[in-house]
Amino acid sequence: MMDYDQMLVWVTMLLMLFGMVMVYSASISLPDSPKYVGYTNNYFLIRQALFIAFSSVVALGVFQIRIEIWQKYAPYFFVITLILLAAVLIPGLGKGVNGAKRWLSLKVINIQPSELMKLFVVLYAADYTVRKQEFMHKLSKGFMPMAGAVGLVGLLLLLEPDLGAFGVIVCIAMGILFLGGINGIWFGGIATLLVGIFSLVIMLSPWRRERIFAYLNPWQEDNALGKAYQLSHSLIAFGRGEIFGVGLGGSVEKLHYLPEAHTDFLLAVIGEELGFAGVVVVVYLFYWLVKRAFDIGRQSIALDLTFSGLTAKGIGIWIGVQAFINMGVNMGLLPTKGLTLPLMSYGGSGVLINCIGLAILLRIDFENRVLMRGGRA
């Protein structure tokens, strides 16, 4: 009998392989544009396949690490990633793409510290909640230190700028604190305050404000040709797909109409080529993944493994919130943000960190199974 969740592995692999096929479809025409001159038609396919292979090997190694090790070093990982976030802002170290400095260039590969922070804020928030359990109902000793840490992360992310990643990280931290027993009244008040802060950040930034207004009326001519260009073409892609799509490889919008079709707007290509049916399959796979993470977390807490339980649920919140925001942006339910679809969109940092997170989730489930049999992990 296997001591790990085989279904979790298969669903993860299915999402990555399905994503790889769609990345190939979405990127096959990119070499025709001046931006990607010299690239081959299968350039992004080969790179994504290498990302998946490398990430799978790393995940296999991560699975061997006991959860107590992650708990012990969680604060150190958080601080190191904080330093990497700051390093992105240093001229010569940070690499800018489309007006945002979010990557550290290491010659061979580019690392996106904000992706690392999503994972390590899960571990840090879970460890913090366990250590401060007796102070969870006290504002000064329970909530404020964590709020200060997340606020510092937010400041660095807003300087990049990367409001989308900051939103995901806030949801992770707040979700874990809520599950850890933070005072409900304070939680509601702080959540309201955070909404106000996000609204203020948007209103004080002219280009963010313009994107919101364009999002509210994407079909107005100036918006459709400007700030809402991506959204309008994403909606056209979904409209063309109808129920069963135009067929794999048959997308028109990916032919230089829809920017970032292989990254942020991959779901729109899925909607166009595989229709409503294809989108439903993707949504269901993510729903299953998030539900399974919460089930594993609930089981850990029942076994009195609080850190493991909060970490598992935190991973579920992370994957679920990011997938929800990406899908919402693609469908016009949320304003455009630069967030990829976990496990599926093109990109090495995202796939690698997602795989590490899910390997930790798999390890938590493994340790639960061993403990329930009366053994030790």
N, C-alpha and C positions, 0 to 999 in steps of 0.2 A: 504493500500500500504506500502511495506517494505521500510524503509529509508536507506537501506544499499545495497551494490552490492552483491546480492546473487550468481551471477555467479563467482565472485572472490572467495567467500567462497568455492563453490563447486569445482572449479579448484584446489585450495589449498589443500582441503581435498582429492581430487582424487590423486594428486601427492604424498601426504603423505601415503595414504593407498596402492597405487600401489607400492611405495617404500618399505613399510612394508612387502608386499608379496614377493618382490624380495630380500629383506634382509634375510627373512626366507629361501628362496631357496638358496641364495648364502652362507649362514652360516650353513646350516643343517649338513654338513659333518665336520665342524671345531672341534667338540669334539673328533674326531678320531686322531687329531694331538697332539703331546706331549705338545704343548704350551697351549692348552685348555683342558687338561685332567681334568676330574671331572665336566665339563660343560654338560648340557643336550642339546639335539638336538634343543629344542625350546627356549634356553636361550636368544638368541639375538632377537627372535620374541617377547617374553614377555617383554623384556626391551624396545624394540622399541615401542611396543604398549603403555607401561607406559609413555615413553617420549612424544608420540603424545597426549595421554590423558591429561597429566600434562600441556604440551605446549598449548593445546587448551583452558584449563581453564584459564591459565595466559593471553592468547591472549584476552579472553572474558573480563577480567579485564582491560587490556591495552586499549581496545576499548572504555572504559568509560572515559578515560582521554582526556581532551581537548588539542588540538594541541598547544595552547598558553602556556600550562604548559611545554610541551616538549621544546618549543623554549626558555622559561625562564631559564630552568635548563640545556640546552644542553652543555654549557661550563663546568659546574660542572661534568656532566656525563663523558665528555671527559677526564677531569683531573683525575677523580677517576679510569677510565679504564687505563689511562696511568700509574698510580701507580700500578695497578694490573699486567700490563705487566712487570713492573720492578720487582715486587714481584716474578714472575715466575723464575727469574734468581737467586734468593736467595736460597742457599743450604738448604734443609729441607722443603722448601715451594713448589718449583717447582718440578713437576713430569716429568721424562723423559720417552719417548716411542720411540723406533727405533732410538735412538741417538739424538733426539730433545726434548728440555724442553719447552713444550707448555701448560702444564696444571697446575692448582693449585688444590692440593688435599685437599678436605674438608671432608675427611673420608667417608661420605655418598655418595657424588658425586664429580666428577672432573669438574672444570670449565676451559674453554679455553678462556682467555681474548682477544685473537685475534679475536674471533667471536664477542664478545661484541664490540670491537673497530670498526668493519665493520659497525655496526648499529650506534654507536655514532659519527663516523666520518661523516656519512650522516647528522645527526642532527646538528653537530657542523659546518660543511662546509656550510650548508644551512643558519644557523643563522649568521655565519660570513659574508657570501655574502650579506645578508640583511642589517646587521649593517654597512658594509663597501661599500655599493653600490656606493656612490659618489667617492670612491677611486679606483674602479675596473680598471681604466685605468692608475693607477699609480703603478709602480713596487714596490717602497719602502713601501707604505702604503696599497696597495691592495693585491699584491701577496706574498711578502716576509714573512709577519707574518704567513700566512697559510702554506707556504712552510717550515718554521721553525718547526711548530707544526707537520706536516706530516713527516718531516725529523727525528724528535725525535722518533716518532712512528716507522719509518723504522729502525732506529738504534737498538731499543729494539727488533724488530722482527728479524733482521738479526743476533742478538746475540743468539736467541733461537736455531737454525735458522729457519725462516719461510718466505722464499722469495716469496712463492705463495700468502700468506695473504698480504704481503707488496704490491705486484703487484695489487691486488684487491683494496686495500685502496687507492693507488695512482690513479687508474682509477676513483674511486668514487670522490675523492677530485678534480681532474683535470676536470672531467665531470661537476661537480656542478659549479666550477669556470667559466668554459666555458659557461654554460647555464646562469650564472649570469652576463655575459657581460665583462669578462676579455679581454684585448687587444688581438686581433687575432694573430698579429705578435709575441708578447711575448709568447702566448700559443704555437705556432708552434715551437719557439725556445726552450722553456722549455721542450716540449714533446721530441724534438730531444736530448736535454741534458739528460733527464731521460733515454732514450733508451741507450745512451752512458754509463750512470752510471750503469744500469743493466748489460750491456755487460761487463763492467770493473769488477763488482762484480763477475760475472761468470768466467771470465778469470783469476782472481786472486785467485780463489778457485779451487784447483786441482780436488776435487771430483765433483764439479759442472761442471767443464770443461770436465771431463771424461764422465759425463752423457750426455752432449751435443753431444760429438763425438759418443757415443753409440746410441743416438737417431737418428743421421744421418745415421747410418748403423746398424740397430737392428739385422739383420740376420747374421752378421759376428759371427763366432762361439764363440769367447771370449765374445763378447757383449751379444749374446743371452743367454749365461750362467752366465753373470755378470750384468753389469749396465743396460742392456736393457732387462733383464729377464721378468719384469712385462709387458713391452711394447710388446715384442714378443708374449707372451701368451695372451695378450689382443687382438692383431691382429688375432691370431689363433681363438679366441672365436668368433670374428666378422665374420671371414671366414666360420666357421662351421655353423653359424646361417643362412647364405644366406638370402632369402627373408622373409620367415615366421618362421624361427627358428626350433630348434630341439624339442620344446615343453617345457612347464613350468616344471621345476624340472629336465630337461634332460641334463643340462650342464655338460660337462666333465672337463672343465678348472677350475671350482670351487672346484674340488676334489684335493685340495692341489697343483695345478699347478700355479694358478693365485693368488699371494699374495694380501691381502686387497680386496678381491672380494666383501665383504659386505660394504665396505666404499668407498675408492677412485676409485675402478674399478667396481662399481655396473653396470654402463652402458654396460660394456663388457659382463656381465652375461645376461643382458636384450637383447643385440644383439645376443648372442648365443641361448638363449631359445626362444625369440620371434622374432628374425630376424630383417631385415631392417624395416619391418612394425612396430614392437614394438618401435624401436629407433625413427622412424618418429613421432609416437604418443607423445613420451616424448619431442622431440624437439618442436613440435607444442604447447604443453601445456606450455612450458617455454616461447615460442614466444608470446603466448596469454597473459601470466602473465606480461611480460615486456611491451608489447604494452599497456595493460590496465593501468599499472602504469604511463606511459607517457601520456596517454589520461587524466587520473585523474589530473596529474600535469599541463597539458595544461589548463584544465578547471579551476583549482585553480588560475593560473596566470591571466586568463581572468576575474576572480572575484576579482582581486587585492590582492590575498592571496599569496604573493611571497614566504614566508617561506614554506607554505604548498606545493606549486607547486614544489619548488626545492627539498623538502624532498621526495615527491612522485617520482619525476624523479630520485633522488639519489637512492631510493630503487630499482627502475627498473634497474639502472646501476649496482648496487651491485648484484642482483640476476642474471641479464643477463651476466655480465662479469664472475662471478664465474661458472655459468652453462656452458658458452662457453669454459672456460679454462679446466674444468673437462672433457667435451665432447671431446675437442681437444686432451687432453692427452690420453684419452682412445682410440681414433682413430688414434693416431700417428701423428696428425697435429701439436702438441706442445710437448716440452720436458716434461718428467715426473715431476709433482709437487704434493705435498700433499694437494690437495684441494678436498673436498667432493662435491657431487652433491646436491645442496640445496633442502631441504624438503624430499629427498628420501634416501640418504645414512644413514647408521647406525650412531647414535651419539646423545647424549642428548643436548649438548651445541648448536650444529648446528641447530637442529630442533627447539629448544626453541627460539633462537635469530631470526631465519627466521620467526617464527610465530609472535613474537613481532613486527618485521618490517612490516609484512603484516597486522597486526592489526592496526598499525599506518596508513598504507595506506588506510585501510577500514574506519578509523575514518576521514581521510581527505576527502574521497568521501562522507561520511555521512554529514560532515559540509558543503560541497559544495551544497548538495541537500537541506539542511535546508535553507541555504542562498538564493538559487535560488527561494525558496518558500516565501521568505520575512521574515523568522524567524531568530532566533539566536540559535547557537549550544549550 
